[in-house]
Amino acid sequence: MTFNRRTALLAACSGLLAAHPLATLAQGQAPKTIGWDDLLPKNWNPWADFQTGGLDLRNLSDDDPRAAEALRRLRRIWDDAPLNAAMDGALIRLPGYVVPLEETAQGLRELLLVPHYGACIHTPPPPANQILHVLLDKPMKSLSTMDTVWVSGPLKARRATSVHGVSGYQLAATKVERYAPGR
């Protein structure tokens, strides 16, 4: 079954996520809790291309053709956003918001994890280096659109394109749990 907006709305109105460990982490290894900025390469400036050329984006109206071209250009830059190579292979724990991707009768199998509410649901999506493609080893019925969760597992630098945006990282979830600050 494809996860469309109608299904997402119904899922958002359904039950709450309970702590649901998908698997145990490798013995003796604990994931490192990271923040979204850890996924960005040092000195990356997504606005660098717009700081030259004299185009002041703040003064463009929505119907200005230059605004539409600037948005297309920004989308290309963000879809090709560089990844932090030091994070490739790291065992991490990261909080974020759920954007469902693949749901079966057994539950959600894949999702995007994003840093802020509404990301990938509204346009434009964040840069690729701020979107994780999360693969669940067991389907979960208790996840809904924009639930806040902690995910843990090994991180890979691997781009993927979905209907909601381009992700720069893939995470094989070993644990998914309801978000609680400081937990």
Backbone as a printed PyTorch tensor [residue, N CA C, xyz], in Angstrom:
tensor([[[  0.8390,  -1.1790,   0.0000],
         [  0.0000,   0.0000,   0.0000],
         [  0.8810,   1.2370,   0.0000]],

        [[  0.5550,   2.1910,  -0.8070],
         [  1.2890,   3.4450,  -0.8460],
         [  0.8040,   4.3430,   0.2750]],

        [[  1.7360,   5.0350,   0.9160],
         [  1.3950,   5.9300,   2.0080],
         [  1.1340,   7.3040,   1.4180]],

        [[ -0.1420,   7.6590,   1.2240],
         [ -0.4810,   8.9470,   0.6380],
         [ -0.9050,   9.9300,   1.7310]],

        [[ -1.2420,  11.1480,   1.3500],
         [ -1.5920,  12.1780,   2.3350],
         [ -2.8460,  11.8130,   3.1350]],

        [[ -3.8240,  11.1630,   2.4980],
         [ -5.0380,  10.7720,   3.2120],
         [ -4.6990,   9.7470,   4.2830]],

        [[ -3.8720,   8.7630,   3.9160],
         [ -3.4480,   7.7520,   4.8750],
         [ -2.6370,   8.4070,   5.9900]],

        [[ -1.7860,   9.3700,   5.6180],
         [ -0.9820,  10.0730,   6.6210],
         [ -1.8640,  10.7970,   7.6200]],

        [[ -2.9210,  11.4450,   7.1400],
         [ -3.8240,  12.1590,   8.0320],
         [ -4.5200,  11.1860,   8.9750]],

        [[ -4.9780,  10.0630,   8.4420],
         [ -5.6230,   9.0530,   9.2840],
         [ -4.6450,   8.5050,  10.3110]],

        [[ -3.4080,   8.2680,   9.8700],
         [ -2.4000,   7.7470,  10.7880],
         [ -2.0800,   8.7550,  11.8780]],

        [[ -2.0610,  10.0250,  11.5210],
         [ -1.7530,  11.0680,  12.4960],
         [ -2.8170,  11.1520,  13.5800]],

        [[ -4.0390,  10.7610,  13.2510],
         [ -5.1340,  10.8190,  14.2210],
         [ -5.2360,   9.5390,  15.0420]],

        [[ -4.4250,   8.5390,  14.7320],
         [ -4.5170,   7.2660,  15.4450],
         [ -3.6330,   7.2650,  16.6810]],

        [[ -3.4040,   6.0970,  17.2500],
         [ -2.7420,   5.9230,  18.5470],
         [ -1.3660,   6.5370,  18.6790]],

        [[ -0.8830,   6.5190,  19.9130],
         [  0.4100,   7.0960,  20.2450],
         [  1.5060,   6.0540,  20.1480]],

        [[  2.7240,   6.5120,  19.9390],
         [  3.8800,   5.6320,  19.8620],
         [  4.3410,   5.2750,  21.2670]],

        [[  4.4940,   4.0190,  21.5130],
         [  5.0720,   3.5630,  22.7770],
         [  6.5240,   3.1850,  22.4930]],

        [[  7.3290,   3.1030,  23.5420],
         [  8.7040,   2.6660,  23.3420],
         [  8.6690,   1.3070,  22.6660]],

        [[  9.4250,   1.1650,  21.6000],
         [  9.3660,  -0.0660,  20.8150],
         [ 10.7540,  -0.4170,  20.3260]],

        [[ 11.5300,  -1.1300,  21.1360],
         [ 12.8520,  -1.5200,  20.6440],
         [ 12.7040,  -2.5040,  19.5030]],

        [[ 13.3900,  -2.2550,  18.4070],
         [ 13.3120,  -3.1370,  17.2480],
         [ 14.3030,  -4.2880,  17.3670]],

        [[ 15.3980,  -4.0160,  17.9930],
         [ 16.4170,  -5.0380,  18.1840],
         [ 17.3920,  -4.5080,  19.2160]],

        [[ 18.2070,  -5.3500,  19.7550],
         [ 19.1980,  -4.8720,  20.7040],
         [ 20.4160,  -4.3970,  19.9320]],

        [[ 21.0900,  -3.4060,  20.4720],
         [ 22.3190,  -2.9230,  19.8490],
         [ 23.4160,  -3.9600,  20.0370]],

        [[ 24.4220,  -3.8750,  19.2240],
         [ 25.5430,  -4.8080,  19.3420],
         [ 26.0840,  -4.7850,  20.7710]],

        [[ 26.4390,  -5.9540,  21.2620],
         [ 26.9200,  -6.0440,  22.6360],
         [ 28.0920,  -5.1100,  22.8700]],

        [[ 28.0350,  -4.3880,  23.9760],
         [ 29.1220,  -3.5150,  24.3560],
         [ 29.1550,  -2.1800,  23.6240]],

        [[ 28.2800,  -1.9810,  22.6730],
         [ 28.2780,  -0.7240,  21.9390],
         [ 27.0240,   0.0630,  22.2730]],

        [[ 27.2130,   1.3010,  22.6390],
         [ 26.0850,   2.2040,  22.8630],
         [ 26.1440,   3.2720,  21.7790]],

        [[ 25.0080,   3.6400,  21.2350],
         [ 25.0310,   4.6800,  20.2020],
         [ 25.4050,   6.0340,  20.8050]],

        [[ 26.0540,   6.8340,  20.0010],
         [ 26.4190,   8.1920,  20.4170],
         [ 25.2510,   9.1140,  20.0690]],

        [[ 24.7470,   9.8420,  21.0600],
         [ 23.6820,  10.8070,  20.8070],
         [ 24.2870,  12.0070,  20.0890]],

        [[ 23.7110,  12.3160,  18.9330],
         [ 24.2090,  13.4320,  18.1290],
         [ 23.0880,  14.4390,  17.9000]],

        [[ 23.4590,  15.5940,  17.3790],
         [ 22.5010,  16.6020,  16.9500],
         [ 22.5320,  16.7100,  15.4350]],

        [[ 21.5530,  17.3950,  14.8850],
         [ 21.4530,  17.5200,  13.4230],
         [ 22.6570,  18.2330,  12.8220]],

        [[ 23.2570,  19.1660,  13.5510],
         [ 24.4300,  19.8730,  13.0380],
         [ 25.6240,  18.9410,  12.8310]],

        [[ 25.6500,  17.8130,  13.5530],
         [ 26.7480,  16.8490,  13.3870],
         [ 26.7460,  16.2110,  11.9980]],

        [[ 25.6120,  16.2800,  11.3040],
         [ 25.5090,  15.6910,   9.9640],
         [ 26.0160,  16.6340,   8.8760]],

        [[ 26.2710,  17.8750,   9.2360],
         [ 26.7430,  18.8820,   8.2720],
         [ 28.2620,  18.8910,   8.2120]],

        [[ 28.8370,  18.9640,   7.0180],
         [ 30.2890,  19.1320,   6.9330],
         [ 30.6850,  20.5170,   7.4490]],

        [[ 31.8530,  20.5740,   8.0310],
         [ 32.3460,  21.8730,   8.5220],
         [ 32.4350,  22.8610,   7.3530]],

        [[ 32.1040,  24.0920,   7.6110],
         [ 32.2140,  25.2010,   6.6590],
         [ 31.2680,  25.1140,   5.4620]],

        [[ 30.2720,  24.2320,   5.4970],
         [ 29.3100,  24.1860,   4.3980],
         [ 28.3450,  25.3510,   4.5320]],

        [[ 28.1920,  26.1140,   3.4680],
         [ 27.2900,  27.2480,   3.4500],
         [ 26.3250,  27.0800,   2.2790]],

        [[ 25.0800,  26.6640,   2.5600],
         [ 24.1420,  26.4330,   1.4630],
         [ 23.7430,  27.7060,   0.7300]],

        [[ 24.0490,  28.8430,   1.2930],
         [ 23.6650,  30.1180,   0.6740],
         [ 24.8080,  30.7560,  -0.1030]],

        [[ 25.9760,  30.1220,  -0.1380],
         [ 27.1560,  30.7160,  -0.7850],
         [ 26.8860,  31.1230,  -2.2290]],

        [[ 26.1920,  30.2810,  -2.9990],
         [ 25.9070,  30.5970,  -4.3980],
         [ 24.9990,  31.8080,  -4.5570]],

        [[ 24.2680,  32.1500,  -3.5190],
         [ 23.3300,  33.2760,  -3.5980],
         [ 23.9320,  34.5740,  -3.0660]],

        [[ 25.1270,  34.4880,  -2.4860],
         [ 25.7480,  35.6790,  -1.9270],
         [ 26.5360,  36.4610,  -2.9690]],

        [[ 26.6400,  35.9160,  -4.1610],
         [ 27.2830,  36.6260,  -5.2650],
         [ 26.2460,  36.8170,  -6.3620]],

        [[ 26.4400,  37.7320,  -7.1980],
         [ 25.5450,  37.9410,  -8.3360],
         [ 24.5520,  39.0640,  -8.1550]],

        [[ 24.4730,  39.6400,  -6.9680],
         [ 23.6440,  40.8180,  -6.7600],
         [ 22.1440,  40.5940,  -6.6870]],

        [[ 21.6730,  39.3650,  -6.6520],
         [ 20.2370,  39.1080,  -6.5600],
         [ 19.8400,  39.1000,  -5.0870]],

        [[ 18.9700,  40.0480,  -4.6990],
         [ 18.5020,  40.1250,  -3.3160],
         [ 17.1830,  39.3610,  -3.2060]],

        [[ 17.2560,  38.1420,  -2.6630],
         [ 16.0870,  37.2690,  -2.5750],
         [ 14.9640,  37.8730,  -1.7220]],

        [[ 15.3280,  38.7050,  -0.7650],
         [ 14.3200,  39.3020,   0.1260],
         [ 13.3920,  40.2630,  -0.6030]],

        [[ 13.8180,  40.7770,  -1.7380],
         [ 13.0190,  41.7730,  -2.4530],
         [ 12.3030,  41.2200,  -3.6840]],

        [[ 12.2710,  39.8980,  -3.8230],
         [ 11.5830,  39.2980,  -4.9650],
         [ 10.1490,  38.9420,  -4.5790]],

        [[  9.2270,  39.2360,  -5.4660],
         [  7.8420,  38.8170,  -5.2340],
         [  7.6960,  37.3620,  -5.6850]],

        [[  6.6640,  36.6910,  -5.1790],
         [  6.4520,  35.2890,  -5.5210],
         [  6.2340,  35.0640,  -7.0150]],

        [[  5.6790,  36.0460,  -7.7120],
         [  5.3990,  35.8670,  -9.1350],
         [  6.5620,  36.3100, -10.0360]],

        [[  7.6710,  36.7270,  -9.4420],
         [  8.8560,  37.1140, -10.2030],
         [  9.5320,  35.8510, -10.7430]],

        [[  9.7670,  35.7620, -12.0500],
         [ 10.4210,  34.5660, -12.6180],
         [ 11.7930,  34.2910, -11.9980]],

        [[ 12.4560,  35.3500, -11.5320],
         [ 13.7550,  35.1540, -10.8830],
         [ 13.6040,  34.4010,  -9.5610]],

        [[ 12.4680,  34.5710,  -8.8750],
         [ 12.2110,  33.8410,  -7.6260],
         [ 12.0340,  32.3530,  -7.9090]],

        [[ 11.3000,  32.0280,  -8.9620],
         [ 11.0940,  30.6220,  -9.3280],
         [ 12.4260,  29.9740,  -9.7130]],

        [[ 13.2460,  30.6900, -10.4650],
         [ 14.5570,  30.1520, -10.8520],
         [ 15.4520,  30.0010,  -9.6220]],

        [[ 15.4200,  30.9600,  -8.6970],
         [ 16.2170,  30.8610,  -7.4710],
         [ 15.7900,  29.6480,  -6.6470]],

        [[ 14.4980,  29.3540,  -6.5890],
         [ 14.0150,  28.1910,  -5.8500],
         [ 14.4950,  26.8940,  -6.5130]],

        [[ 14.4510,  26.8320,  -7.8350],
         [ 14.9530,  25.6430,  -8.5450],
         [ 16.4550,  25.4600,  -8.2780]],

        [[ 17.1930,  26.5490,  -8.2910],
         [ 18.6310,  26.5080,  -8.0380],
         [ 18.9270,  26.0470,  -6.6080]],

        [[ 18.1600,  26.5830,  -5.6560],
         [ 18.3270,  26.1880,  -4.2550],
         [ 18.0040,  24.7080,  -4.0750]],

        [[ 16.9600,  24.2400,  -4.7340],
         [ 16.5790,  22.8260,  -4.6430],
         [ 17.7160,  21.9320,  -5.1230]],

        [[ 18.3840,  22.3020,  -6.2360],
         [ 19.5190,  21.5190,  -6.7440],
         [ 20.6610,  21.5190,  -5.7280]],

        [[ 20.9530,  22.6790,  -5.1570],
         [ 22.0360,  22.7970,  -4.1740],
         [ 21.7220,  21.9350,  -2.9510]],

        [[ 20.4960,  22.0120,  -2.4570],
         [ 20.1180,  21.2540,  -1.2600],
         [ 20.0540,  19.7540,  -1.5410]],

        [[ 19.5890,  19.3430,  -2.7190],
         [ 19.5510,  17.9180,  -3.0510],
         [ 20.9570,  17.3350,  -3.1710]],

        [[ 21.9170,  18.1580,  -3.5770],
         [ 23.3070,  17.7240,  -3.7080],
         [ 24.1560,  18.1090,  -2.4940]],

        [[ 23.5220,  18.4930,  -1.4010],
         [ 24.2480,  18.9500,  -0.2090],
         [ 25.2990,  17.9270,   0.2110]],

        [[ 26.5020,  18.4040,   0.5320],
         [ 27.5690,  17.4780,   0.9300],
         [ 27.2650,  16.8320,   2.2810]],

        [[ 27.8000,  15.6320,   2.4610],
         [ 27.5880,  14.8760,   3.6920],
         [ 28.8380,  14.9510,   4.5560]],

        [[ 28.6810,  14.6780,   5.8350],
         [ 29.8110,  14.6280,   6.7500],
         [ 30.3720,  13.2120,   6.7160]],

        [[ 31.4760,  13.0100,   6.0080],
         [ 32.0610,  11.6790,   5.8210],
         [ 32.4430,  11.0320,   7.1520]],

        [[ 32.7470,  11.8420,   8.1570],
         [ 33.1230,  11.3030,   9.4680],
         [ 31.9670,  10.5560,  10.1390]],

        [[ 30.7380,  10.8130,   9.6960],
         [ 29.5690,  10.1580,  10.2980],
         [ 29.2600,   8.8200,   9.6420]],

        [[ 29.8530,   8.5500,   8.4980],
         [ 29.5920,   7.3050,   7.7750],
         [ 30.0530,   6.1160,   8.6170]],

        [[ 29.1330,   5.2190,   8.9480],
         [ 29.4410,   4.0400,   9.7470],
         [ 29.2780,   4.2300,  11.2430]],

        [[ 28.9670,   5.4430,  11.6910],
         [ 28.8230,   5.7090,  13.1230],
         [ 27.5410,   5.0810,  13.6690]],

        [[ 27.6030,   4.6200,  14.9030],
         [ 26.4280,   4.1170,  15.6070],
         [ 25.8560,   5.3150,  16.3710]],

        [[ 24.6800,   5.7850,  15.9460],
         [ 24.1590,   7.0450,  16.4710],
         [ 22.7700,   6.8910,  17.0930]],

        [[ 22.3980,   7.9270,  17.8090],
         [ 21.0500,   8.1090,  18.3480],
         [ 20.6920,   9.5610,  18.0640]],

        [[ 19.5270,   9.7920,  17.4300],
         [ 19.1530,  11.1330,  16.9800],
         [ 17.6530,  11.3320,  17.1330]],

        [[ 17.2280,  12.4910,  17.6510],
         [ 15.7940,  12.7700,  17.7060],
         [ 15.3330,  13.4300,  16.4130]],

        [[ 14.0650,  13.2510,  16.0880],
         [ 13.5290,  13.9090,  14.9130],
         [ 12.0570,  13.6000,  14.7230]],

        [[ 11.5490,  14.0360,  13.5900],
         [ 10.1340,  13.8790,  13.2510],
         [  9.9750,  12.8340,  12.1570]],

        [[  8.8960,  12.0700,  12.2460],
         [  8.6070,  10.9700,  11.3260],
         [  7.8590,  11.4680,  10.0970]],

        [[  8.3700,  11.0980,   8.9260],
         [  7.6590,  11.2710,   7.6640],
         [  7.5440,   9.8720,   7.0600]],

        [[  6.3680,   9.2360,   7.1360],
         [  6.2150,   7.8600,   6.6500],
         [  6.4910,   7.7440,   5.1500]],

        [[  7.1390,   6.6350,   4.7790],
         [  7.4220,   6.3550,   3.3700],
         [  6.6970,   5.1090,   2.8770]],

        [[  6.9530,   3.9860,   3.5290],
         [  6.3560,   2.7330,   3.0680],
         [  5.5920,   2.0880,   4.2200]],

        [[  4.3140,   1.8510,   3.9770],
         [  3.4920,   1.1960,   4.9880],
         [  2.8000,  -0.0030,   4.3590]],

        [[  2.8130,  -1.1080,   5.0860],
         [  2.1280,  -2.3230,   4.6630],
         [  1.0100,  -2.6010,   5.6600]],

        [[  0.2770,  -3.6640,   5.4520],
         [ -0.7770,  -4.0470,   6.3940],
         [ -0.1760,  -4.3330,   7.7750]],

        [[  1.0890,  -4.7400,   7.8170],
         [  1.7560,  -5.0290,   9.0910],
         [  2.2470,  -3.7660,   9.7980]],

        [[  2.3410,  -2.6560,   9.0910],
         [  2.7960,  -1.4130,   9.6960],
         [  3.8290,  -0.6950,   8.8420]],

        [[  4.3710,   0.3640,   9.3970],
         [  5.3590,   1.1960,   8.7120],
         [  6.6800,   0.4510,   8.5960]],

        [[  7.2880,   0.4490,   7.3970],
         [  8.5670,  -0.2330,   7.1570],
         [  9.7090,   0.7530,   6.9260]],

        [[  9.3950,   1.9180,   6.3340],
         [ 10.4180,   2.9220,   6.0320],
         [  9.8750,   4.2980,   6.3490]],

        [[ 10.7790,   5.1970,   6.7460],
         [ 10.3870,   6.5690,   7.0230],
         [ 11.5620,   7.4970,   6.7680]],

        [[ 11.2510,   8.7560,   6.6750],
         [ 12.2880,   9.7850,   6.6910],
         [ 12.2800,  10.3700,   8.0920]],

        [[ 13.4590,  10.6340,   8.6310],
         [ 13.5890,  11.3530,   9.8970],
         [ 14.0800,  12.7420,   9.5380]],

        [[ 13.3650,  13.7570,  10.0110],
         [ 13.6820,  15.1420,   9.6640],
         [ 13.8380,  15.9740,  10.9290]],

        [[ 14.5560,  17.1050,  10.8380],
         [ 14.9060,  17.8730,  12.0350],
         [ 13.8290,  18.7960,  12.5850]],

        [[ 12.8240,  19.1370,  11.7840],
         [ 11.8160,  20.0710,  12.2950],
         [ 10.4310,  19.6970,  11.8060]],

        [[  9.4510,  20.1200,  12.5720],
         [  8.0550,  19.8110,  12.2870],
         [  7.6530,  20.3480,  10.9140]],

        [[  7.0020,  19.5200,  10.1340],
         [  6.5170,  19.9240,   8.8160],
         [  7.4980,  19.7100,   7.6840]],

        [[  8.7590,  19.3890,   8.0080],
         [  9.7610,  19.1710,   6.9570],
         [  9.3450,  17.9960,   6.0870]],

        [[  9.4970,  18.1410,   4.7970],
         [  9.1730,  17.1390,   3.7670],
         [  7.6740,  16.9880,   3.5430]],

        [[  6.8500,  17.5300,   4.4010],
         [  5.4090,  17.5210,   4.1870],
         [  5.0500,  18.7950,   3.4210]],

        [[  5.6790,  19.8850,   3.8120],
         [  5.5310,  21.1600,   3.1080],
         [  6.7900,  21.3510,   2.2660]],

        [[  6.7310,  22.2170,   1.2670],
         [  7.9090,  22.4240,   0.4360],
         [  8.5970,  23.7110,   0.8360]],

        [[  9.8600,  23.8840,   0.5760],
         [ 10.7560,  22.8500,   0.0890],
         [ 11.2480,  21.9700,   1.2430]],

        [[ 11.6610,  20.7290,   0.9500],
         [ 12.2340,  19.8960,   2.0040],
         [ 13.6070,  20.4250,   2.4030]],

        [[ 14.1190,  19.9920,   3.5590],
         [ 15.4590,  20.4240,   3.9900],
         [ 16.5390,  19.9030,   3.0410]],

        [[ 17.7740,  20.3620,   3.2280],
         [ 18.8860,  19.8170,   2.4460],
         [ 19.0220,  18.3040,   2.6940]],

        [[ 19.5860,  17.5940,   1.7330],
         [ 19.7520,  16.1420,   1.8470],
         [ 20.5470,  15.7460,   3.0850]],

        [[ 21.4900,  16.5890,   3.5100],
         [ 22.2870,  16.2490,   4.6890],
         [ 21.5230,  16.4670,   5.9960]],

        [[ 20.2400,  16.7860,   5.8910],
         [ 19.3710,  16.9450,   7.0600],
         [ 18.1540,  16.0250,   6.9740]],

        [[ 18.2460,  14.9780,   6.1480],
         [ 17.1700,  14.0000,   6.0180],
         [ 17.7810,  12.6020,   6.1000]],

        [[ 17.2520,  11.7700,   7.0100],
         [ 17.6850,  10.3830,   7.1360],
         [ 16.6010,   9.4620,   6.6020]],

        [[ 16.9890,   8.5140,   5.7740],
         [ 16.0980,   7.4520,   5.3140],
         [ 16.2630,   6.3110,   6.3120]],

        [[ 15.2080,   6.0430,   7.0930],
         [ 15.2730,   5.0540,   8.1650],
         [ 14.5690,   3.7790,   7.7150]],

        [[ 15.2780,   2.6600,   7.8420],
         [ 14.7400,   1.3460,   7.5150],
         [ 14.4450,   0.6140,   8.8200]],

        [[ 13.2060,   0.1800,   8.9950],
         [ 12.8130,  -0.5330,  10.2020],
         [ 12.9030,  -2.0340,   9.9500]],

        [[ 13.5170,  -2.7700,  10.8710],
         [ 13.6360,  -4.2120,  10.6310],
         [ 12.3360,  -4.9490,  10.9110]],

        [[ 11.4430,  -4.3520,  11.6960],
         [ 10.1120,  -4.9090,  11.9410],
         [  9.1060,  -3.7970,  11.7150]],

        [[  8.0140,  -4.0810,  11.0240],
         [  7.0030,  -3.0380,  10.8020],
         [  6.4430,  -2.5220,  12.1310]],

        [[  6.1110,  -1.2320,  12.1500],
         [  5.5420,  -0.6070,  13.3500],
         [  4.2120,   0.0430,  12.9820]],

        [[  3.1790,  -0.3000,  13.7080],
         [  1.8620,   0.2900,  13.4670],
         [  1.6550,   1.5540,  14.2890]],

        [[  2.5080,   1.8000,  15.2530],
         [  2.2830,   2.9040,  16.1810],
         [  2.9460,   4.2160,  15.7730]],

        [[  3.5350,   4.2860,  14.5900],
         [  4.1680,   5.5250,  14.1300],
         [  3.2280,   6.2990,  13.2230]],

        [[  3.1460,   7.6030,  13.4600],
         [  2.2950,   8.4810,  12.6570],
         [  3.1070,   9.6540,  12.1250]],

        [[  2.5730,  10.3010,  11.1330],
         [  3.2080,  11.4670,  10.5400],
         [  3.5070,  12.5210,  11.6040]],

        [[  4.7340,  12.9830,  11.6260],
         [  5.2560,  14.0280,  12.5000],
         [  5.3210,  13.6370,  13.9760]],

        [[  5.2350,  12.3230,  14.2880],
         [  5.5540,  11.8840,  15.6470],
         [  7.0020,  12.2630,  15.9220]],

        [[  7.3100,  12.5740,  17.1590],
         [  8.6970,  12.8420,  17.5330],
         [  9.2620,  11.5860,  18.1740]],

        [[ 10.4230,  11.1760,  17.6850],
         [ 11.0330,   9.9310,  18.1270],
         [ 12.5430,  10.0840,  18.2680]],

        [[ 13.1190,   9.1530,  18.9920],
         [ 14.5530,   8.9200,  18.9840],
         [ 14.7700,   7.6920,  18.1150]],

        [[ 15.7230,   7.7250,  17.2090],
         [ 16.0990,   6.5320,  16.4600],
         [ 17.5670,   6.2360,  16.7480]],

        [[ 17.8790,   4.9560,  16.8130],
         [ 19.2550,   4.5160,  17.0480],
         [ 19.6190,   3.4810,  16.0100]],

        [[ 20.8870,   3.4890,  15.6300],
         [ 21.3780,   2.4860,  14.6970],
         [ 22.5950,   2.9670,  13.9430]],

        [[ 23.1350,   2.1140,  13.0880],
         [ 24.2980,   2.4850,  12.2800],
         [ 23.8870,   3.4100,  11.1280]],

        [[ 24.6720,   4.4340,  10.9330],
         [ 24.4080,   5.4530,   9.9150],
         [ 25.3100,   5.2230,   8.7050]],

        [[ 24.7280,   5.3430,   7.5260],
         [ 25.5020,   5.2390,   6.2850],
         [ 25.2970,   6.5020,   5.4720]],

        [[ 26.3550,   6.9820,   4.8470],
         [ 26.2500,   8.0910,   3.8980],
         [ 25.7520,   7.4860,   2.5900]],

        [[ 24.4430,   7.6150,   2.3370],
         [ 23.8440,   7.0020,   1.1520],
         [ 22.6280,   7.8220,   0.7440]],

        [[ 22.6850,   8.3960,  -0.4450],
         [ 21.5720,   9.2060,  -0.9500],
         [ 20.4350,   8.3260,  -1.4610]],

        [[ 19.2290,   8.8270,  -1.2590],
         [ 18.0360,   8.1660,  -1.8020],
         [ 17.0200,   9.2530,  -2.1200]],

        [[ 16.2490,   9.0300,  -3.1690],
         [ 15.2230,   9.9880,  -3.5620],
         [ 13.8480,   9.3770,  -3.2910]],

        [[ 12.9850,  10.1680,  -2.6630],
         [ 11.6080,   9.7440,  -2.4050],
         [ 10.6760,  10.8650,  -2.8460]],

        [[  9.4090,  10.6100,  -2.7600],
         [  8.4090,  11.6080,  -3.1240],
         [  8.5060,  12.8490,  -2.2220]],

        [[  9.0790,  12.6800,  -1.0330],
         [  9.1600,  13.7850,  -0.0650],
         [ 10.4820,  14.5370,  -0.0860]],

        [[ 11.4760,  14.0250,  -0.8000],
         [ 12.7510,  14.7250,  -0.8540],
         [ 13.9150,  13.7650,  -0.9940]],

        [[ 15.1160,  14.3290,  -1.0580],
         [ 16.3450,  13.5560,  -1.1840],
         [ 16.9800,  13.4340,   0.1940]],

        [[ 17.2420,  12.1940,   0.6050],
         [ 17.9300,  11.9670,   1.8820],
         [ 19.4060,  11.7060,   1.5930]],

        [[ 20.2490,  12.1790,   2.4810],
         [ 21.6860,  11.9900,   2.3110],
         [ 22.2350,  10.8310,   3.1140]],

        [[ 21.4870,  10.4020,   4.1070],
         [ 21.9400,   9.3330,   4.9880],
         [ 20.8760,   8.2490,   5.0750]],

        [[ 21.3440,   7.0290,   5.3940],
         [ 20.4430,   5.9100,   5.6420],
         [ 20.7780,   5.3520,   7.0210]],

        [[ 19.7420,   5.0010,   7.7740],
         [ 19.9360,   4.4450,   9.1040],
         [ 19.1150,   3.1610,   9.2180]],

        [[ 19.7810,   2.0590,   9.5820],
         [ 19.0910,   0.8000,   9.8500],
         [ 18.7220,   0.8290,  11.3330]],

        [[ 17.4620,   1.1370,  11.6280],
         [ 17.0360,   1.3570,  13.0090],
         [ 17.1450,   0.0920,  13.8440]],

        [[ 17.8630,   0.2030,  14.9440],
         [ 17.9180,  -0.8800,  15.9150],
         [ 17.0010,  -0.5900,  17.0880]],

        [[ 16.5700,   0.6770,  17.1860],
         [ 15.6610,   1.0740,  18.2530],
         [ 14.9350,   2.3500,  17.8400]],

        [[ 13.6340,   2.3810,  18.0960],
         [ 12.8200,   3.5730,  17.8850],
         [ 11.9960,   3.7530,  19.1540]],

        [[ 12.0290,   4.9600,  19.7120],
         [ 11.2690,   5.2130,  20.9400],
         [ 10.7110,   6.6190,  20.9360]],

        [[  9.6320,   6.8200,  21.6770],
         [  9.0110,   8.1360,  21.7730],
         [ 10.0360,   9.1310,  22.3130]],

        [[ 10.0450,  10.3130,  21.7320],
         [ 10.9740,  11.3660,  22.1500],
         [ 10.6210,  11.8820,  23.5380]],

        [[ 11.6280,  12.0380,  24.3490],
         [ 11.5380,  12.7250,  25.6360],
         [ 12.8540,  13.4640,  25.8020]],

        [[ 12.8160,  14.7610,  26.0820],
         [ 14.0580,  15.5160,  26.2340],
         [ 14.9510,  14.8970,  27.3060]],

        [[ 16.2380,  14.8500,  27.0090],
         [ 17.2130,  14.3700,  27.9730],
         [ 17.1960,  12.8680,  28.1870]],

        [[ 16.4050,  12.1730,  27.4210],
         [ 16.3270,  10.7170,  27.5930],
         [ 17.1880,   9.9990,  26.6090]]])
